[in-house]
Amino acid sequence: MSSVRPKRSDVHHPEPDGQVVPKLCESCEARHRGVCGALPGDDLLRLSKISVRKTLKSGESVVCDEDDVISFSNVLNGVVKLSKLLPDGRQQIVGLQFAPDFLGRPFRAESHLTAEASGDVHLCSFPRAEFESMMRDNPELEHRILAQTLEQLDEARDWMMTLGRKTAREKIASYLLMIARHSAPQPPSGQGVAIDLPLSRGDMADFLGLTIETVSRQMTALRKAKVIEFDSARAVRIPSLRALERAAGE
């Protein structure tokens, strides 16, 4: 008598390749565009069994500078602020991470920066040791991590130019353009983009090397020039990305 293996309730069997995909991962952005896209179904299932979904409120830390790193995460939704703290208490925001970015630095036991939620953030976290083991076993996963790291390096170099050479207005426009490109990677042709600003005016000033007064003044100037529109203090509408690109000096 032949027996029929019962279908597992925690996985989905897509056609035609028959790869098992955990239900948790079916609609996950990190699986399709992030590092988990490099994992075959079995490894994805292995990772999903040790993964934990987390929701952080604004200001909550993912990891702090000099903390032991015990887990990595995929950013599923929201923005994570990366910062360094000087001995006298001054903070410098050194980067932002968006969905579906990988949050963590493999093969390093101690964090070298603070990662903090800027607004509500949803993460999928998994143990560092297990993920590093999967990287050793899966060259495609290691390649995906390297590609994302190099992309972030390119963005950091571009941002150095923004901070070092652009005017205050160009800096503000460049920041808005970065948020818009991450919020809508492929905006409808000819249509505007609506974004929620993840940073306060104070954090924007810190990130851009400006004063709060300069940030507010230049935001107002961009509004008067009809480059941006405000729906609220944090909700901004960009009627034309071309106009914002010109304002950013691109």
Helices and strands as residue ranges (DSSP letters): E 11-12, E 21-22, G 23-25, H 29-33, G 35-38, H 41-48, E 52-56, E 61-63, E 71-85, E 91-98, E 102-103, E 114-127, H 128-137, H 139-165, H 168-183, E 193-196, H 201-208, H 212-224, E 229-230, E 235-238, H 241-247
